[in-house]
Amino acid sequence: MLSPQSLSEADRRLVALWAADCAERVLVLFETEAPTDDRPRDAIDRTRAFARGELDAVGEIRRRFVAGRAANGVDSPAAAAAARSAGQAAGVAHMGAHALGAAAYAAKAAGLAAPDRPMALSDEIAWQLDHMDARVRAALQQLPSVGEDSAGPLGSGLLSSGVLGSSIRTLQAAIGAVSPVLP
């Protein structure tokens, strides 16, 4: 049985492009620090190729960890988060929920890169929501709420806690996948 975090291949191809766009917005943070390391850029390019149907899920599933490993080669937390965003985008071929991981890491990278701008993280999430079309929104609405299903990246691990979890909760509330948390 597939995890509810998987999404159909057609839906994964839809959300892959959005995830690649989210990751690419912060890629400069990584590339400034590691200009010769092309793993995150390659992951974003491959994610786009997967979205276009040029690459199959099986081949990309094997490669999904390559970009994330690039995070270990940089010192800046913002650059590391940008590499992890690209890694999460690459993971969409395997499981659609990684699209929310890509967005959350991109928002984290944006926030870390601009400590003097308290709204940087929320501004990035607003951009992500503005650049989500109705089909991507509908696909992401199928995902379980972060922290509710242990069979995937939205389980009780890293993506469900801290700034990543809070970013994903904000995204899911905004797309109507979950009820907003009221104060």
Secondary structure, 3 states (H helix, E strand, C coil): CCCCCCCCHHHHHHHHHHHHHHHHHHHHHHHHHCCCCCHHHHHHHHHHHHHCCCCCHHHHHHHCCHHHHHHHHCCCHHHHHHHHHHHHHHHCCCCCCHHHHHHHHHHHHHHHHCCCCCCHHHHHHHHHHHCCCHHHHHHHHCCCCCCCCCCCCCCCCHHHCHHHHHHHHHHHHHCCCCCCCCC
